[in-house]
Amino acid sequence: MHSVIQDIIRSTEERVRHIESLREDKRPYQEKRDIVTAIDRKREEGMVAVIAEVKPASPRRKLRDISPADAGTIARQMEKAGAVAISVLTEPQFFMGSLNNLLSVRKSVNIPVLRKDFIINEVQTEEVDTDMILLIVGVLGEHTREMAKLALDKKMEPLVEIHNEVELDLALKTDARMIGINNRDLNTLETDIGTTLRLAPIIRKYDADNGTRHFIISESGIISTDDVRKVMKAGADGILVGTSIIESGDVYEKTKELVEALK
C-alpha cells in the first residue's frame, strides 16, 4: 500500500483513539434516504446516477477551501443539477474534510448523503448519522463483512469499495448491495478507468449466475462524458465524481453534464 495511504490510516487510528462514543439515546437516528431507489429512478429516466462529491482536497493537492456553509451551497447546486446523492469527505488531515461539512450537507439537500472516510473501527459509525458509508476492502480486509453488517444494522447503506478481483471476492461475501469500483490503485495512486471495464462485467456475471443484484459505482478518474459512457457500457449503475466537478469552476454545469452524458 502506498506510503500516503499508510499515513492516512495511521492518522485515522489516532482519530479513533480520541473519539468518544455517543449513546444512542442521545442521538436518535434519522430516517434514511434510499440510494437504490434513487439510482433505479435515474436510470429509468435515461440519465446517469451521479454521486457528486464535496471534496476540498486529495492527499496530493488542495482543491479549495470548503466551510460547512460552502458545503451546503455546493451540495444544493449538485442536487439541482440532478445528482442522485452527495458524497462528503470527512477525513480532516489529508482531505481537509469534516463532520460539520457532512451535517451541513444533509440539512441542505433531500437526496442521500455518503460519508467518505477511512472507516476502520466501529466507534466511527457512532460519530455522525448518515445515509451511506464508505467501506474500503483494501483497508478493512477480512473485517469488511462485519463492518458492512454493522452499517446495515444502523440503517446505513454501505458502499463497499474494491480495486481488484481478490477484494471483489471479499465484497461479494458481504450483505452489501452497493459495490464501488475504485479506479485508483491504493498501492501506486495511479488511476485507470480500465479497472471498471474489467471488474464490472465480473460482478454482472456473478449476479446472473447467483440471482443477486449489486449496484456498481465507478469511482475516481472520471472526467469526461466519454469516460462516463465507457464505464456505464461496461455495466456500472452510476459514478462517483469529485475532483473534476470541484475543479470545473461551475459545479452545477459540470454535474449536469455528467448526469446527461448518455443523451
C-alpha positions as CSV (number, residue, x, y, z in Angstrom):
1,M,0.0,0.0,0.0
2,H,1.3,3.5,-0.9
3,S,3.0,5.4,1.9
4,V,0.4,8.2,1.7
5,I,-2.4,5.7,2.3
6,Q,-0.4,4.2,5.2
7,D,0.0,7.7,6.7
8,I,-3.8,8.3,6.4
9,I,-4.6,5.1,8.2
10,R,-2.1,5.9,11.0
11,S,-3.8,9.3,11.3
12,T,-7.2,7.7,11.3
13,E,-6.1,5.3,14.1
14,E,-5.1,8.4,16.1
15,R,-8.6,9.9,15.5
16,V,-10.3,6.7,16.6
17,R,-8.4,6.8,19.9
18,H,-9.8,10.2,20.6
19,I,-13.4,9.6,19.6
20,E,-15.9,9.4,22.4
21,S,-18.7,7.0,21.6
22,L,-22.2,8.7,21.6
23,R,-25.0,7.0,23.4
24,E,-27.9,6.1,21.0
25,D,-30.5,7.5,23.4
26,K,-28.8,10.9,23.0
27,R,-28.7,10.8,19.2
28,P,-31.8,9.4,17.6
29,Y,-31.2,8.0,14.1
30,Q,-32.8,10.0,11.3
31,E,-34.9,8.4,8.6
32,K,-32.6,7.2,5.8
33,R,-32.9,8.2,2.2
34,D,-32.9,5.3,-0.2
35,I,-30.0,5.4,-2.7
36,V,-31.0,2.2,-4.5
37,T,-34.4,3.5,-5.5
38,A,-32.9,6.8,-6.5
39,I,-30.4,5.0,-8.8
40,D,-33.1,2.9,-10.4
41,R,-35.3,6.0,-11.0
42,K,-32.4,7.9,-12.6
43,R,-31.6,5.1,-15.0
44,E,-35.3,4.8,-16.0
45,E,-35.1,8.5,-17.0
46,G,-32.1,7.7,-19.2
47,M,-29.8,9.7,-17.0
48,V,-26.6,8.8,-15.2
49,A,-26.7,8.2,-11.5
50,V,-24.0,10.7,-10.3
51,I,-22.8,10.7,-6.7
52,A,-21.3,14.1,-6.7
53,E,-18.6,14.8,-4.1
54,V,-17.9,17.7,-1.8
55,K,-14.1,17.4,-2.0
56,P,-11.8,20.1,-0.5
57,A,-8.5,18.2,-1.3
58,S,-6.8,15.0,-2.2
59,P,-3.6,13.7,-0.4
60,R,-1.6,15.2,-3.2
61,R,-3.1,18.7,-3.5
62,K,-5.7,21.1,-2.2
63,L,-8.7,21.8,-4.4
64,R,-10.4,24.6,-2.5
65,D,-11.4,25.7,1.0
66,I,-14.9,24.3,1.8
67,S,-16.6,25.5,5.0
68,P,-19.8,23.9,6.3
69,A,-21.8,26.8,4.7
70,D,-19.9,26.3,1.4
71,A,-20.5,22.6,1.6
72,G,-24.2,23.1,1.8
73,T,-24.2,25.6,-1.1
74,I,-22.2,23.2,-3.3
75,A,-24.4,20.3,-2.4
76,R,-27.6,22.2,-3.3
77,Q,-26.0,23.0,-6.8
78,M,-25.2,19.4,-7.3
79,E,-28.7,18.3,-6.3
80,K,-30.3,20.9,-8.6
81,A,-28.1,19.6,-11.5
82,G,-29.5,16.1,-11.0
83,A,-27.1,14.3,-8.7
84,V,-28.5,11.2,-7.2
85,A,-26.6,11.5,-3.9
86,I,-23.8,13.7,-2.4
87,S,-20.5,12.3,-1.1
88,V,-18.9,14.3,1.7
89,L,-15.3,13.8,2.7
90,T,-14.9,13.8,6.5
91,E,-11.2,12.8,6.8
92,P,-9.6,16.1,8.2
93,Q,-5.9,15.9,7.8
94,F,-5.3,14.7,4.2
95,F,-8.6,15.6,2.5
96,M,-9.5,18.6,4.6
97,G,-12.9,17.2,5.2
98,S,-15.1,17.5,8.3
99,L,-18.1,16.0,10.0
100,N,-19.6,19.5,10.1
101,N,-19.5,19.6,6.3
102,L,-21.5,16.4,6.3
103,L,-24.0,17.7,8.8
104,S,-24.5,20.9,6.8
105,V,-24.9,18.9,3.5
106,R,-27.5,16.6,4.9
107,K,-29.5,19.6,6.2
108,S,-29.2,21.3,2.8
109,V,-30.4,18.6,0.4
110,N,-33.1,16.0,0.2
111,I,-31.1,13.3,-1.6
112,P,-28.9,10.6,0.1
113,V,-25.6,11.6,1.7
114,L,-22.5,9.4,1.7
115,R,-19.8,9.7,4.4
116,K,-16.5,9.2,2.6
117,D,-13.7,8.5,5.1
118,F,-11.3,5.7,6.1
119,I,-13.6,3.7,8.4
120,I,-11.5,1.3,10.4
121,N,-13.4,1.0,13.7
122,E,-17.0,0.5,14.9
123,V,-16.7,3.7,17.0
124,Q,-16.6,5.8,13.9
125,T,-20.1,4.7,13.0
126,E,-21.3,6.5,16.2
127,E,-19.8,9.9,15.2
128,V,-22.5,11.1,12.9
129,D,-25.7,9.9,11.3
130,T,-25.7,9.5,7.5
131,D,-27.5,7.6,4.8
132,M,-24.5,5.8,3.3
133,I,-21.0,5.0,4.5
134,L,-17.8,4.0,2.5
135,L,-16.0,0.8,3.5
136,I,-12.7,0.2,1.8
137,V,-11.9,-3.5,1.3
138,G,-8.2,-2.7,0.7
139,V,-8.1,-1.2,4.2
140,L,-10.5,-3.5,6.1
141,G,-9.7,-6.8,4.5
142,E,-11.5,-9.7,6.2
143,H,-13.2,-7.2,8.6
144,T,-15.3,-5.8,5.7
145,R,-18.1,-8.3,6.2
146,E,-18.6,-7.4,9.9
147,M,-18.4,-3.7,9.2
148,A,-20.9,-3.9,6.4
149,K,-23.3,-5.8,8.7
150,L,-22.8,-3.2,11.4
151,A,-23.6,-0.4,8.9
152,L,-26.7,-2.2,7.8
153,D,-27.8,-2.7,11.4
154,K,-27.6,1.0,11.9
155,K,-29.6,1.6,8.7
156,M,-26.7,3.0,6.8
157,E,-26.2,1.7,3.2
158,P,-22.6,0.5,2.9
159,L,-20.7,1.3,-0.3
160,V,-18.1,-1.4,-0.3
161,E,-15.1,-0.3,-2.3
162,I,-12.8,-2.6,-4.2
163,H,-10.0,-2.4,-6.8
164,N,-9.2,-5.9,-7.8
165,E,-10.5,-9.5,-8.1
166,V,-9.3,-10.5,-4.6
167,E,-11.1,-7.5,-3.0
168,L,-14.2,-8.2,-5.1
169,D,-14.4,-11.7,-3.7
170,L,-14.4,-10.3,-0.2
171,A,-17.1,-7.7,-1.1
172,L,-19.4,-10.4,-2.6
173,K,-19.3,-12.2,0.7
174,T,-20.9,-9.2,2.5
175,D,-24.6,-8.4,2.6
176,A,-23.9,-5.0,0.9
177,R,-25.9,-4.1,-2.2
178,M,-23.5,-1.5,-3.4
179,I,-20.0,-2.1,-4.7
180,G,-17.7,0.8,-5.6
181,I,-15.0,0.0,-8.1
182,N,-12.1,2.4,-7.3
183,N,-10.2,3.1,-10.5
184,R,-7.3,4.4,-8.3
185,D,-4.8,1.8,-7.2
186,L,-4.1,2.4,-3.5
187,N,-0.6,0.9,-3.9
188,T,0.5,3.4,-6.6
189,L,-2.2,6.1,-6.5
190,E,-2.4,5.8,-10.3
191,T,-5.8,5.9,-11.9
192,D,-7.2,3.8,-14.8
193,I,-10.9,3.5,-15.7
194,G,-10.0,0.2,-17.3
195,T,-10.4,-1.2,-13.7
196,T,-14.1,-0.7,-14.0
197,L,-14.2,-2.0,-17.6
198,R,-12.5,-5.2,-16.3
199,L,-14.4,-5.7,-13.0
200,A,-17.9,-4.6,-13.7
201,P,-18.7,-7.5,-16.1
202,I,-17.4,-9.9,-13.5
203,I,-20.0,-8.6,-11.0
204,R,-22.7,-8.7,-13.6
205,K,-21.9,-12.3,-14.4
206,Y,-21.9,-13.2,-10.6
207,D,-25.3,-11.7,-10.3
208,A,-26.7,-13.5,-13.3
209,D,-25.3,-16.8,-12.0
210,N,-26.5,-16.3,-8.4
211,G,-29.8,-14.5,-8.8
212,T,-28.4,-11.5,-6.9
213,R,-28.4,-7.8,-7.7
214,H,-25.5,-5.4,-6.9
215,F,-25.4,-1.8,-7.7
216,I,-22.0,-0.9,-9.3
217,I,-20.5,2.6,-8.8
218,S,-17.4,3.6,-10.7
219,E,-15.1,5.8,-8.7
220,S,-12.1,8.0,-9.5
221,G,-10.6,9.2,-12.7
222,I,-13.9,10.1,-14.4
223,I,-13.5,13.4,-16.1
224,S,-15.4,13.5,-19.4
225,T,-18.7,12.3,-20.8
226,D,-16.7,9.8,-22.8
227,D,-15.4,8.3,-19.6
228,V,-18.9,8.1,-18.3
229,R,-20.2,6.3,-21.3
230,K,-17.4,3.8,-21.2
231,V,-18.0,2.7,-17.5
232,M,-21.7,2.7,-18.0
233,K,-21.4,0.5,-21.1
234,A,-19.2,-1.9,-19.0
235,G,-22.0,-2.4,-16.5
236,A,-21.8,0.4,-13.9
237,D,-25.0,1.7,-12.4
238,G,-23.6,5.0,-11.6
239,I,-20.4,7.1,-10.9
240,L,-18.8,8.9,-8.1
241,V,-17.1,12.1,-9.1
242,G,-15.3,14.8,-7.0
243,T,-12.2,16.4,-8.4
244,S,-13.5,17.2,-12.0
245,I,-16.7,18.8,-10.6
246,I,-14.9,20.9,-7.9
247,E,-12.2,22.0,-10.3
248,S,-14.6,22.8,-13.2
249,G,-15.3,26.3,-11.9
250,D,-19.1,25.6,-12.3
251,V,-20.4,22.9,-10.0
252,Y,-23.9,23.0,-11.4
253,E,-22.9,22.8,-15.1
254,K,-20.3,20.1,-14.7
255,T,-22.6,17.9,-12.6
256,K,-25.4,18.4,-15.1
257,E,-23.0,17.5,-18.0
258,L,-22.2,14.1,-16.3
259,V,-25.8,13.4,-15.4
260,E,-26.8,13.9,-19.0
261,A,-23.8,12.1,-20.5
262,L,-25.9,9.3,-22.1
263,K,-28.1,11.8,-24.0
